Every structure is written in C-alpha cells, then in structure tokens.
Amino acid sequence: MSQANENFHAARWNEPLVMALDEEGQRGIVPPALDAEIAAAVGDVAARLPEAMRRQRPPALPALPQHRVLRHFLRLSQMCMGFDLTPDMMGTCTMKYSPKVHEHIARLPELAELHPRQAEETLQGLLEIMYRFNRMMCEIAGMDEFIFQPASGAQGIYTNACLIRAHHESRGELAQRNEIITTAFSHPADAATPAVAGFKVITLMPGEMGYADVEALKAALSERTAGLMLTNPEDTGQYNPNIRRFVDLVHEAGGLCAYDQANGNPLLGVVRAGDTGFDMCQFNLHKTFSAPHGSLGLACAAVGVKEPLRKFLPRPLITADGERYRLDYDGAEGIDKIRAFIGNVHAVLKAYSWVMSLGAEGLRAVAETAVLNNNYMLHRMRQIRGVKIPWPANTAPKLEQVRYSWEPLHDETGVSTFDVIDRMVDFGVQHCMPSHVPMLVPQPFSMEPGESLTIEEMDGMIAALKRISDEAYSDPEKAKGGPLHAATSRIDGDVPHDPERWAFTWRAYQRKKGAWKAERGPSVERERGGY
C-alpha cells in the first residue's frame, strides 16, 4: 500500500500582482513599424469607429520585460494545485486527466483562429466535427438532437427548464403547470434554474435508502406538475433503481422529465437517458467528457432532446444536406439563445477528440473503472476512524462518488471536515468539495476518484486521510492548523464574507487602497501585490 506523502511542500512565492510590477520604459517586445504600403491601403482604422467607442487614452497596462512576465505566471502556476500536479478527488465535479493531445488539437490555427461570424462555407470543417459529435451524443444518450450552446452545467439545466416551459406554453397549459419536482441530493441547479425560469420547486427528501421513494413522488404529483428534473446517480453516488417508475408517473401526470447527467461518468455505455424514458437530458462536457474543467471555467454543457422537443431548441442548429453543413436559424418556436453563437466550440473539440480516442468499448471501460475505483475507495474509507457512511441500511455499492461524513471525528475531537480538507494539502492531495448547500449530511466530505486515478494514487489518498484521522485523535490542534506547507496561509474565516477586505479586480483594489490610505494617513507606503 502507498504511504502518505509527508514530504510535499508547495512552492511559495511572495509574488506581487502583475499590475504592481509596472516599470516605466520596460518592454516585452517591440513590434516592427507598420509598412507604409499597408498603412496607405488600410487607412485610418480608428476613424471608422464611432467616437464613443474610441479610447481617450491608452489602456493602463503594466510595462514588463518578457522574462519577468514568464517568471510571474510560472511562479503563480507553481503555487496552484491541479490534476496535472496532484491527485484530485473533488466530489460531484468528475475531475479527470485531460489528454494533452486534445489541447493541441483545439489550439490548431485551423480551429483556434476561426471567427464565429465567418461565412458558414468557410466553417465546414468545424461544423462537420460538431455535427458528427451531435450524432455521437445522440447515440450515447438515446436522444434525437443535441446542442452545445450552454456555457456551464447550470446553463444546461436551465435550458432544460426553459424547454419544459416552452412545451407547456405551446399547449396553453403553462399557467396551470407551474411546478417542477426535484430531489434533495440532485445538483442544486435542478432546483435553482427552474425557479429562475418561473416555476415553483418541490423537493423530495431522501427516504430510508438515501434517495426519494415512489410514494413521495406520488404525493407531489398533481395537475400543476410541469416536470421532473433530477440527477441520477445523486450526489451521494446512489442510483435510484425506481427511476423508470418515476418517469412513467410524471408522464401520466402530464409532465416532462429532464435527466441531469452531471454525474454521468458511470453511465457511459450502460444507461441511456432516452431508454429510461426521459424527454431531455444534459451532460457536462467539462466533467464526463474530459473537456476539461479550467479553473471552474471553459465549461460547456451538451443538451439533448427527443424529436417532439427539437422545435423548442435555441437556434442555430447544425444540419447537413449531404453536400454541406449549415447553421439552421429557422424555428419560430425555439427558445431564446442561451449563449452567443454556437457555444464553447473548443470544449466540444476536446470532448469529440476524447470520444474518438476511446470508442464505444472505451467509453464503457471509463464507466466501469470509475465505479470500481469508487467502491475500492469506499471499502478503504470504512476502515478509517471517525468516518461515517450515510444510510448504512443501503448495502448496495455506490457508483461514481460517495458523500462521506466526518461527524464522529468532529464530535470526538473537534476537528471538522474543513480542517481535514485544509490538512490534506500538506500531503500533496487536494479536495475542496464537502457538500452542496444545504448540507444534509453532517460534516460532509464528497470524494469522486473517477477513472483516471491509479490504485497507488488512491492508496496514497487513503494513507493521508488515515494520518489526519490519527492526528486528530492524538494532536487535534495540529490537525486544525493546516495547511502548514501550502502556497498561502489559511484565510481568516471572516474574509470571504467581508467585501471591504477583498477585491476581484485591479481597479477595485486601487479604489479600496485609496480609501485605506485616506483612513491611515499619507505616510502609508506604496503596497505591492495586495494583502
């Protein structure tokens, strides 16, 4: 078995903000002067812009030599923990290895330098890839049409809510059908986005086995039911075996069913939303399809529907007539665009490359390996003192993740889930997802090993957690003091809740710094790099 990495020590640079590194006269590169012939042919470009859109002065960018720019960002990268550097088991997020060749493909100039307003005859290669991936996703999910417009999982779920609204509105039933049913351990966006779309949300609480039961659903159904929106497996890693019965009951009541597959990693090649009776679904390409997560950005959700709902999809759709690929903007019943143009196409390119590299058998192997890894971790976690597994009556294996509980550890030592998470950094492993809010599991701790991690990496994670547990019982103050070897010190718990103590932009920081100087007097020296 692997040992806990006790020698891990993150790089720690006292690196200023790049704006504070400004040195007048420094240059990173001196571009050549504009050729006179080109200048004569182009003319005064700025004069073609409306006066209101022209800058009154150049942007206040920092002046740095090129090597200092490199050093700045390389130092910042050394202080970050990511999947390429350290193992990551952040639950509900499916953090996995993203092959670098796929990053290379997305950066090819033939793709990276395209412009969304180019004529579609010049976009045939890109449109072909997106059309082909559409067909692949339809096969994977059992749907008839997909779009890749949504810029996040929550936007994908919101798209489903808007499709449900459009369907009932077209039938003249929207005023009556104003309730969406979800479950407590579905992704929170399954409650939040239908609320934003104007629905009342009914949340089914977990039953004896950890998921909502059929009787609870029956009690919630009525002539007001617009639809069902849920995640399965839920964020506890448990798959509701009654899901087909759920779908049938909602259909009998006149509602539609949307399958949120944010936790879709264990379903590939095993379960299809369409075969389970769902009318629509969504995947996160930046989770399940390795697009990847990019500092919680660069996301793209794939939304799929059955044919009767195709007319409600936001335009454009990508179609093919046998000779060329087209952007179809027709569709008077389509909902408004969810995002500009046709979505985050670079995430689609990476996901397409991932599927092509794996094939059908490879996709199923992803699911099987993710489930195997998760249940291996579950077995090992049961052996750590202070850990509790919710719903012990459920002896069935869980799928791609587990929401553990450190409640016994906290009750017996005072060491909380957040203490454990912070201390893990000192062993070179990261985890920052205890639970979605509300935290129905006390002292929650969600882990999802996925298919990318080796058994040695999982053993190392378990060894680190066992060391932290032993430390909590023998030296709880040390266990509460982590991280000790991180790039940054532990943040005061009040800072994130006090807007006077943080700034997201340089301009906001400058404004606040001016206010702080005014309060502290003129003797305050210039601050470099924030606080």
C-alpha positions in Angstrom: 0.0 0.0 0.0 1.2 3.5 -0.8 2.3 5.8 2.1 1.1 9.3 2.8 3.3 11.9 1.1 4.8 13.7 4.1 7.5 15.4 2.1 5.1 17.5 0.0 5.8 21.2 0.2 4.1 23.6 -2.2 6.1 26.4 -3.9 5.6 29.7 -2.0 6.5 32.9 -3.8 5.8 36.3 -2.4 4.6 37.3 -5.8 3.1 40.8 -6.4 0.1 41.4 -8.6 1.3 41.9 -12.2 0.0 45.5 -12.2 2.3 46.2 -9.3 5.3 45.1 -11.3 4.9 48.0 -13.7 8.3 49.7 -14.5 8.2 52.7 -16.9 10.3 52.1 -20.0 10.3 48.3 -19.9 9.1 46.4 -23.0 8.4 42.8 -23.6 8.6 43.1 -27.4 9.0 45.9 -29.8 6.8 45.3 -32.9 8.1 46.4 -36.3 6.8 49.7 -37.6 3.8 49.4 -39.9 4.7 49.1 -43.6 3.9 52.3 -45.4 2.2 50.5 -48.2 -0.1 48.6 -45.8 -0.9 51.8 -43.9 -1.9 53.5 -47.1 -4.1 50.6 -48.2 -5.8 50.3 -44.8 -6.2 53.9 -44.0 -7.2 55.3 -40.6 -8.9 52.3 -38.9 -9.7 54.2 -35.7 -11.6 56.8 -37.6 -14.1 54.2 -38.7 -15.1 53.5 -35.1 -17.8 55.6 -33.5 -16.2 58.3 -31.4 -18.0 56.9 -28.3 -16.1 53.6 -28.7 -12.6 55.1 -29.1 -10.3 55.2 -26.1 -9.4 58.7 -24.8 -6.0 57.3 -23.6 -4.1 54.0 -24.0 -5.1 51.2 -21.6 -3.1 51.3 -18.3 -1.2 48.0 -18.9 1.9 47.2 -16.9 5.3 47.6 -18.6 7.4 44.5 -18.0 10.3 42.7 -19.8 9.3 39.4 -21.3 11.3 37.2 -18.9 9.5 38.9 -15.9 6.1 38.1 -17.4 7.2 34.5 -17.8 8.6 34.4 -14.3 5.4 35.9 -12.8 3.0 33.4 -14.3 5.2 30.4 -13.9 5.5 31.3 -10.2 1.7 31.5 -9.9 1.4 28.2 -11.7 3.8 26.6 -9.2 1.6 27.7 -6.3 -1.6 26.1 -7.8 -2.7 22.6 -7.2 -4.3 20.9 -10.2 -4.8 17.5 -11.6 -1.6 17.6 -13.6 0.4 18.2 -10.4 -1.5 16.5 -7.5 -4.3 13.9 -7.2 -7.7 15.3 -7.0 -10.9 13.6 -5.8 -13.3 16.6 -5.7 -16.8 15.0 -5.5 -19.6 16.0 -7.9 -17.1 17.5 -10.3 -15.6 14.5 -12.0 -12.0 15.8 -12.2 -10.1 13.6 -14.6 -7.0 13.6 -16.7 -7.4 15.6 -19.9 -5.1 14.3 -22.6 -2.7 17.0 -23.8 -3.1 15.9 -27.4 -6.7 17.1 -27.2 -5.5 20.5 -26.0 -3.2 20.6 -29.0 -6.0 19.8 -31.4 -8.1 22.6 -30.0 -5.2 25.0 -30.4 -4.5 24.2 -34.1 -4.7 27.5 -36.0 -7.2 26.0 -38.4 -9.6 25.9 -35.4 -8.3 28.4 -32.9 -8.2 31.2 -35.4 -11.8 30.8 -36.7 -14.2 33.6 -36.1 -17.9 32.9 -35.2 -19.1 35.5 -37.8 -17.3 33.8 -40.7 -19.4 32.7 -43.6 -20.6 29.2 -43.0 -18.9 27.9 -46.2 -15.6 28.7 -44.6 -16.5 26.8 -41.4 -17.3 23.4 -43.0 -14.6 21.5 -41.1 -15.7 22.8 -37.7 -19.3 22.3 -38.5 -18.7 18.8 -39.6 -17.0 17.9 -36.3 -19.8 19.5 -34.3 -22.4 17.7 -36.4 -20.6 14.4 -36.0 -20.3 14.9 -32.3 -24.0 15.7 -32.2 -24.8 12.3 -33.7 -22.4 10.6 -31.2 -24.0 12.3 -28.3 -27.5 11.2 -29.6 -26.2 7.6 -29.7 -24.6 7.8 -26.2 -27.8 9.3 -24.6 -30.6 7.9 -26.7 -31.7 11.3 -27.9 -32.6 12.7 -31.3 -30.9 16.2 -31.2 -28.2 17.9 -29.2 -27.0 21.5 -28.8 -23.7 22.7 -27.3 -24.7 26.3 -26.6 -24.8 26.3 -22.7 -21.6 27.6 -21.1 -22.0 25.6 -17.9 -23.8 22.7 -16.3 -26.2 25.1 -14.6 -26.9 26.7 -18.0 -27.6 23.3 -19.5 -30.1 22.5 -16.7 -31.6 26.0 -17.2 -32.0 25.2 -20.8 -34.0 22.1 -19.8 -36.2 24.2 -17.6 -36.9 26.6 -20.5 -37.7 23.7 -22.8 -40.2 22.4 -20.3 -41.7 25.9 -20.1 -41.9 26.3 -23.9 -43.6 22.9 -24.3 -46.4 23.7 -21.8 -46.7 27.3 -23.2 -47.2 25.9 -26.7 -50.1 23.8 -25.4 -51.7 26.6 -23.4 -51.0 24.9 -20.1 -48.2 27.0 -18.7 -50.4 28.9 -16.2 -51.6 25.7 -14.8 -48.4 23.6 -14.9 -46.1 25.7 -12.7 -44.4 23.1 -10.5 -41.1 21.3 -11.0 -40.2 18.3 -8.9 -36.6 17.5 -7.9 -34.7 15.6 -5.2 -32.6 16.9 -2.3 -29.4 15.2 -3.5 -29.8 16.2 -7.1 -27.5 19.0 -8.2 -28.7 22.3 -6.7 -29.2 23.7 -10.2 -32.1 21.3 -10.6 -33.9 23.4 -8.1 -32.3 26.8 -8.8 -32.7 27.0 -12.5 -36.4 26.1 -12.7 -37.0 28.7 -10.0 -35.3 31.3 -12.3 -37.4 30.0 -15.2 -40.5 30.9 -13.2 -41.5 27.6 -11.7 -42.3 26.6 -8.1 -39.9 23.9 -7.0 -40.9 20.9 -4.9 -38.0 19.0 -3.4 -38.3 15.3 -2.4 -36.3 14.4 0.6 -34.3 11.1 0.8 -36.0 8.1 2.1 -34.7 5.2 4.1 -32.3 4.1 1.3 -30.9 7.6 0.7 -33.0 8.5 -2.3 -36.6 9.7 -2.7 -39.1 6.9 -2.9 -42.1 6.4 -5.2 -44.7 7.3 -2.7 -43.1 10.6 -2.0 -43.2 11.3 -5.8 -46.9 10.3 -6.0 -47.8 12.7 -3.2 -46.1 15.6 -5.1 -47.7 15.0 -8.4 -50.8 16.9 -9.5 -52.4 18.8 -12.4 -49.9 21.5 -11.6 -46.8 19.3 -12.4 -44.8 20.7 -15.2 -41.9 18.3 -15.0 -39.3 16.3 -13.1 -35.6 17.5 -13.1 -33.1 15.4 -11.2 -29.6 13.9 -11.1 -29.2 10.1 -11.0 -27.0 8.9 -9.6 -27.5 11.6 -7.0 -24.6 13.5 -5.3 -24.4 10.7 -2.7 -23.3 8.3 -5.5 -26.6 6.3 -5.2 -28.6 5.3 -8.2 -32.4 5.4 -7.8 -33.5 2.0 -9.1 -37.1 3.3 -9.4 -36.2 5.9 -11.9 -38.3 4.4 -14.8 -41.3 4.3 -12.4 -40.6 8.0 -11.6 -40.6 8.9 -15.3 -43.8 7.0 -16.1 -45.7 8.6 -13.2 -44.6 12.1 -14.3 -45.7 11.4 -17.8 -49.0 10.1 -16.6 -49.5 13.3 -14.8 -48.8 15.3 -18.0 -45.2 16.5 -17.1 -41.9 16.2 -18.9 -38.7 14.6 -17.5 -35.2 16.1 -17.7 -32.2 13.9 -16.8 -29.3 15.9 -15.3 -26.3 13.8 -16.0 -23.7 15.9 -14.3 -22.9 12.6 -12.5 -22.9 10.7 -15.8 -19.4 9.2 -15.6 -20.7 5.7 -14.5 -23.5 5.7 -17.1 -21.5 5.7 -20.3 -22.3 2.6 -22.4 -24.5 1.3 -19.5 -27.6 3.5 -19.2 -29.1 5.9 -21.7 -31.5 8.7 -20.7 -33.7 8.1 -23.8 -34.1 4.4 -23.0 -35.1 5.3 -19.4 -38.0 7.4 -20.8 -36.6 10.9 -20.4 -37.6 13.6 -22.7 -34.4 15.6 -22.4 -31.0 15.4 -20.7 -27.8 17.3 -20.3 -24.1 16.3 -19.9 -21.2 18.4 -18.7 -18.5 18.1 -21.4 -16.1 19.6 -18.9 -16.7 16.7 -16.5 -17.8 13.5 -18.1 -16.2 14.1 -21.4 -12.8 15.5 -20.2 -13.1 18.9 -21.9 -11.7 19.8 -19.1 -12.5 21.9 -16.0 -10.4 25.0 -16.4 -10.2 26.8 -13.1 -14.0 26.4 -13.0 -14.3 27.9 -16.4 -14.2 26.9 -20.1 -17.3 24.9 -19.5 -19.8 23.6 -22.0 -23.0 21.6 -21.4 -24.5 19.3 -24.1 -28.3 19.4 -24.0 -30.2 16.6 -25.8 -33.9 16.2 -26.6 -36.3 13.8 -28.1 -37.7 14.7 -31.5 -41.0 16.3 -30.2 -38.9 18.9 -28.3 -36.5 19.7 -31.2 -38.5 22.6 -32.4 -38.0 24.3 -29.0 -34.2 24.2 -29.0 -32.4 27.6 -29.3 -31.0 28.3 -32.7 -28.9 27.8 -34.6 -28.9 24.0 -35.1 -26.2 22.4 -37.2 -27.7 20.4 -40.1 -26.3 18.5 -43.1 -27.9 18.1 -46.5 -25.4 15.6 -47.9 -23.3 18.3 -49.6 -22.5 20.8 -46.9 -23.1 21.6 -43.3 -25.4 24.5 -42.4 -26.4 26.7 -39.4 -30.1 26.5 -39.3 -31.6 29.6 -37.8 -35.2 28.7 -38.7 -37.6 27.8 -35.8 -40.1 30.3 -34.6 -40.9 28.2 -31.5 -37.3 27.9 -30.4 -36.4 29.4 -27.0 -34.0 32.4 -26.9 -30.3 31.8 -27.2 -28.7 30.6 -24.1 -25.2 31.8 -25.1 -23.7 33.7 -28.0 -23.1 31.9 -31.4 -22.9 28.1 -31.1 -21.2 27.7 -27.7 -17.7 27.0 -26.4 -16.6 25.1 -29.5 -13.1 24.4 -28.1 -14.6 22.4 -25.3 -16.6 20.5 -28.0 -13.4 19.8 -29.9 -11.7 18.3 -26.8 -14.8 16.2 -26.0 -15.0 15.0 -29.6 -11.3 14.0 -29.5 -11.8 12.1 -26.2 -14.7 10.1 -27.6 -13.0 9.3 -30.8 -9.9 8.2 -28.9 -11.9 5.8 -26.7 -14.6 4.4 -29.0 -17.7 2.7 -27.7 -15.8 0.0 -25.7 -13.5 2.6 -24.2 -16.5 4.7 -23.0 -17.9 1.7 -21.2 -14.5 1.0 -19.7 -14.5 4.6 -18.3 -17.7 3.9 -16.5 -16.7 0.5 -15.2 -13.3 1.8 -14.0 -14.9 4.8 -12.3 -17.4 2.5 -10.4 -14.6 0.1 -9.5 -12.3 2.9 -8.2 -15.2 4.4 -6.2 -16.1 1.2 -4.4 -12.4 0.5 -3.7 -12.2 3.9 -2.0 -15.5 3.2 -0.2 -14.1 -0.1 1.2 -10.9 1.6 2.4 -12.7 4.6 3.9 -14.8 2.3 6.1 -11.5 1.4 7.8 -10.7 4.9 8.9 -11.6 6.0 12.4 -14.0 8.9 12.6 -15.7 8.3 9.2 -19.4 7.5 8.8 -21.2 6.4 5.6 -24.7 7.9 5.5 -27.6 5.4 5.1 -25.8 2.3 6.4 -29.0 0.3 5.6 -28.1 0.6 2.0 -25.5 -2.2 1.5 -25.5 -1.8 -2.3 -22.4 -0.4 -4.0 -22.4 3.3 -4.8 -21.5 4.5 -8.2 -19.0 7.3 -9.1 -18.8 9.1 -5.7 -19.7 9.0 -2.1 -20.8 11.7 0.3 -19.0 10.6 3.5 -19.4 12.2 6.9 -16.7 13.1 9.4 -19.3 13.6 12.1 -17.8 11.0 14.6 -14.4 12.6 14.2 -15.8 16.1 14.8 -17.8 15.0 17.8 -14.9 13.2 19.4 -12.0 15.6 18.6 -13.5 18.9 17.4 -11.7 18.5 14.0 -14.1 19.4 11.3 -14.5 18.5 7.6 -12.9 21.8 6.6 -10.0 21.1 8.9 -9.4 17.7 7.2 -9.6 19.4 3.8 -7.1 22.0 4.7 -4.7 19.5 6.3 -4.8 17.3 3.1 -2.9 19.9 1.2 0.2 19.1 3.4 0.2 15.6 1.9 0.1 16.8 -1.7 -3.6 15.9 -2.3 -6.5 18.2 -2.8 -10.2 18.2 -2.1 -12.4 21.2 -1.8 -16.0 19.9 -2.1 -17.5 19.0 1.2 -21.1 19.3 0.0 -23.6 21.4 -1.8 -25.8 23.6 0.4 -27.9 22.7 2.3 -25.6 20.2 4.0 -28.0 17.4 4.7 -25.1 15.2 5.7 -23.3 16.4 8.9 -19.6 17.2 8.4 -19.9 16.1 4.8 -16.9 15.1 2.6 -17.5 14.2 -1.0 -15.0 12.2 -3.0 -15.0 11.0 -6.6 -11.9 9.2 -7.8 -13.2 8.8 -11.4 -11.4 6.5 -13.9 -8.1 8.4 -14.1 -6.5 7.6 -10.8 -4.3 4.6 -10.2 -4.6 2.3 -7.2 -1.3 3.7 -5.9 -2.8 7.3 -6.0 -5.9 6.2 -4.2 -3.9 4.3 -1.6 -1.8 7.5 -1.1 -5.0 9.5 -0.6 -6.3 6.9 2.0 -3.0 6.9 3.8 -3.1 10.7 4.1 -6.6 10.6 5.4 -5.7 7.9 7.9 -2.8 10.0 9.1 -5.0 13.1 9.5 -7.6 11.0 11.5 -4.9 9.6 13.8 -3.5 13.1 14.3 -7.0 14.4 15.1 -7.2 11.9 18.0 -3.7 12.4 19.2 -3.0 16.1 18.5 -6.2 17.9 17.4 -4.7 21.4 17.5 -2.2 20.4 14.8 -5.0 18.8 12.7 -6.9 22.1 13.0 -3.8 24.1 11.9 -3.4 23.1 8.3 -2.3 23.7 5.8 1.2 24.0 7.1 3.1 23.7 3.8 0.7 25.4 1.4 1.4 28.3 -1.0 -0.7 30.6 1.0 -1.6 30.8 4.7 -5.0 29.8 6.0 -7.5 32.6 5.3 -9.3 34.3 8.1 -12.8 32.8 8.1 -14.3 36.3 8.0 -12.5 37.5 4.9 -14.8 35.9 2.2 -17.8 37.5 3.9 -16.4 41.0 4.2 -16.4 42.8 0.9 -14.2 45.5 2.4 -11.4 43.0 2.7 -11.1 41.7 -0.8 -11.2 42.9 -4.4 -11.7 40.9 -7.6 -10.2 43.5 -10.0 -7.1 45.8 -10.0 -9.4 48.8 -10.4 -11.5 47.8 -7.3 -8.3 47.2 -5.4 -7.0 50.6 -6.3 -10.2 52.2 -5.1 -10.1 50.4 -1.8 -6.4 51.0 -1.4 -7.1 54.7 -1.8 -9.8 54.5 0.9 -7.5 52.7 3.2 -4.7 55.3 2.7 -7.2 58.0 3.4 -8.1 56.3 6.7 -4.5 55.5 7.7 -2.9 58.8 6.6 -0.3 60.0 4.0 2.6 58.0 5.4 1.4 54.7 4.1 4.0 53.3 1.7 3.1 52.0 -1.7 1.7 48.5 -1.4 3.0 46.0 -3.9 0.9 42.9 -4.7 -2.1 43.2 -2.5 -2.6 42.0 1.0 
